[in-house]
Amino acid sequence: MKTIEIVLGCVLLAGCSTMPGDVNSTKAMLDGERQIQVHPGWLYAGGMKSPSLKLGGFWSEKSPDAFNLEVLVPGVEPISAVKIGLDGEVVELKISGLDQRHDRLTPEGAPFNVTVARCPVSLDFVQRMVGSKKVVLRMHLAADYVEGVFSFDQLTYARPAFRKALKQIPTVSLAKE
């Protein structure tokens, strides 16, 4: 009986934590700034491979036309480039910062060291990512690269979260309706 209680307690606690692909909207008490944060969601790795890349980011009404993407890749390897293919058009993103941190980078929730690349883009670019049929992200590492598909619509994956975030941004909501 104790085992069932412990397992149930863990499931309830896990349900309260932030899941990949969650979207939060906050308003600062100090100055009233509104931010929308997309917690990193999975990018599809293809076939039987387990997901390894995650994509998230945030928007702030202080820079209403900008969005900061955050790409997470396992390990602490140097990242030399981030590229995104939008329906065949390849765009290289500017990396504004790199850091290492811990993340739950497995579906089982095991913590891993990850490298995070922050890439500022326009809000219009994020709209293009969400609306494109085939979107593939590539991270160039020291001696190799890893890729993941953004245009995959499962619950804990990135694109549904970005779609949800765009609906919460006033300028996007007004433009689409």
C-alpha positions as CSV (number, residue, x, y, z in Angstrom):
1,M,0.0,0.0,0.0
2,K,2.9,2.4,0.8
3,T,4.3,1.9,-2.7
4,I,1.0,2.9,-4.3
5,E,0.9,6.1,-2.1
6,I,4.5,7.0,-3.0
7,V,3.9,6.5,-6.7
8,L,0.6,8.5,-6.6
9,G,2.4,11.3,-4.7
10,C,5.2,11.4,-7.3
11,V,2.6,11.5,-10.2
12,L,0.7,14.4,-8.5
13,L,4.0,16.3,-7.9
14,A,5.1,15.7,-11.5
15,G,1.7,17.1,-12.7
16,C,2.3,20.3,-10.8
17,S,5.8,21.0,-12.3
18,T,6.4,22.7,-15.6
19,M,6.0,20.3,-18.6
20,P,7.9,20.7,-21.9
21,G,5.9,22.9,-24.2
22,D,4.0,24.8,-21.4
23,V,3.3,28.5,-21.9
24,N,3.2,31.0,-19.1
25,S,2.1,34.6,-19.1
26,T,3.4,36.9,-16.4
27,K,3.0,40.6,-15.5
28,A,5.7,42.3,-13.5
29,M,4.6,44.0,-10.3
30,L,7.4,46.6,-10.6
31,D,6.5,48.1,-14.0
32,G,3.6,46.1,-15.4
33,E,5.7,44.5,-18.2
34,R,3.9,41.5,-19.6
35,Q,5.9,38.5,-20.8
36,I,5.0,35.2,-22.5
37,Q,7.4,32.3,-21.9
38,V,7.4,29.1,-23.9
39,H,9.0,26.4,-21.8
40,P,11.2,24.3,-24.1
41,G,9.3,21.6,-26.0
42,W,10.6,18.7,-27.9
43,L,11.7,18.7,-31.5
44,Y,10.9,15.5,-33.4
45,A,14.0,13.4,-34.0
46,G,12.4,11.0,-36.6
47,G,11.7,7.3,-36.5
48,M,12.5,5.4,-33.4
49,K,15.1,8.0,-32.1
50,S,14.2,9.6,-28.8
51,P,13.9,13.4,-28.8
52,S,17.0,15.2,-27.9
53,L,16.6,18.9,-28.9
54,K,14.2,21.3,-27.3
55,L,13.0,24.7,-28.4
56,G,11.4,27.4,-26.2
57,G,11.7,31.2,-25.8
58,F,10.0,34.3,-24.6
59,W,8.3,37.5,-25.8
60,S,8.1,40.8,-23.9
61,E,5.8,43.7,-24.5
62,K,8.9,46.0,-24.1
63,S,10.0,44.6,-27.4
64,P,6.7,43.7,-29.0
65,D,8.1,42.9,-32.5
66,A,10.9,40.6,-31.2
67,F,11.0,37.0,-29.8
68,N,14.0,35.3,-28.1
69,L,14.3,31.7,-29.1
70,E,16.1,29.3,-26.8
71,V,17.5,26.0,-28.3
72,L,18.6,23.3,-25.9
73,V,21.0,20.5,-26.9
74,P,22.3,17.8,-24.7
75,G,25.8,18.1,-23.3
76,V,28.2,21.0,-23.0
77,E,29.5,21.1,-26.5
78,P,30.3,24.5,-28.2
79,I,27.6,25.5,-30.7
80,S,28.9,27.2,-33.8
81,A,25.6,27.8,-35.7
82,V,21.9,27.5,-35.5
83,K,20.0,27.1,-38.7
84,I,16.3,26.8,-39.4
85,G,14.7,25.5,-42.7
86,L,11.3,26.9,-43.4
87,D,9.7,25.0,-46.3
88,G,13.1,24.7,-48.0
89,E,14.4,28.2,-47.2
90,V,17.4,27.9,-44.9
91,V,18.0,30.8,-42.4
92,E,21.0,31.1,-40.1
93,L,20.2,32.6,-36.8
94,K,22.4,35.0,-34.8
95,I,23.4,33.5,-31.5
96,S,23.2,36.2,-28.8
97,G,24.3,34.0,-25.9
98,L,25.3,30.5,-24.9
99,D,25.2,28.9,-21.4
100,Q,25.1,25.5,-19.7
101,R,22.4,24.4,-17.3
102,H,20.5,21.4,-16.1
103,D,17.3,20.4,-17.8
104,R,14.9,17.4,-17.9
105,L,16.0,16.5,-21.4
106,T,14.5,13.0,-21.5
107,P,10.9,11.9,-21.6
108,E,11.5,10.1,-18.3
109,G,12.5,13.4,-16.7
110,A,16.2,12.5,-16.0
111,P,18.3,15.6,-15.5
112,F,21.0,16.3,-18.0
113,N,23.5,19.1,-18.7
114,V,22.5,21.0,-21.7
115,T,23.8,23.9,-23.8
116,V,21.4,26.7,-24.4
117,A,21.7,28.9,-27.4
118,R,19.7,32.1,-27.4
119,C,18.7,33.5,-30.8
120,P,16.8,36.8,-31.2
121,V,14.3,36.7,-34.1
122,S,11.3,38.8,-35.2
123,L,7.8,37.9,-34.1
124,D,7.0,37.6,-37.8
125,F,9.7,34.9,-38.1
126,V,8.0,32.9,-35.3
127,Q,4.7,33.3,-37.1
128,R,6.3,31.9,-40.2
129,M,7.8,29.0,-38.2
130,V,4.4,28.1,-36.8
131,G,2.6,28.4,-40.2
132,S,5.2,26.6,-42.4
133,K,4.6,23.0,-43.4
134,K,8.1,21.7,-42.9
135,V,10.4,23.4,-40.3
136,V,13.7,21.7,-39.4
137,L,16.2,23.1,-36.9
138,R,19.9,22.3,-37.0
139,M,22.5,23.0,-34.3
140,H,26.1,22.9,-35.5
141,L,28.4,21.5,-32.8
142,A,32.2,21.2,-32.6
143,A,32.5,18.2,-34.9
144,D,28.9,17.3,-35.8
145,Y,25.4,18.6,-35.9
146,V,22.0,17.6,-34.5
147,E,18.6,18.2,-36.1
148,G,15.0,18.2,-35.0
149,V,11.7,18.8,-36.7
150,F,9.7,21.7,-35.3
151,S,6.6,21.1,-37.5
152,F,5.4,18.2,-35.4
153,D,2.2,18.6,-33.4
154,Q,2.2,16.4,-30.3
155,L,1.4,17.6,-26.8
156,T,4.9,18.1,-25.3
157,Y,6.5,19.2,-28.6
158,A,7.5,22.8,-29.4
159,R,5.1,23.9,-32.2
160,P,1.8,23.6,-30.3
161,A,3.3,25.6,-27.5
162,F,4.5,28.4,-29.9
163,R,1.0,28.4,-31.5
164,K,-0.5,28.8,-28.0
165,A,1.9,31.6,-27.1
166,L,1.2,33.5,-30.3
167,K,-2.5,33.5,-29.4
168,Q,-1.6,35.3,-26.2
169,I,0.4,38.1,-27.8
170,P,-1.9,41.0,-28.4
171,T,-0.4,42.2,-31.7
172,V,-0.6,38.7,-33.2
173,S,-4.1,38.0,-31.9
174,L,-5.4,41.3,-33.5
175,A,-3.6,40.7,-36.7
176,K,-5.0,37.1,-37.2
177,E,-8.6,37.9,-36.3
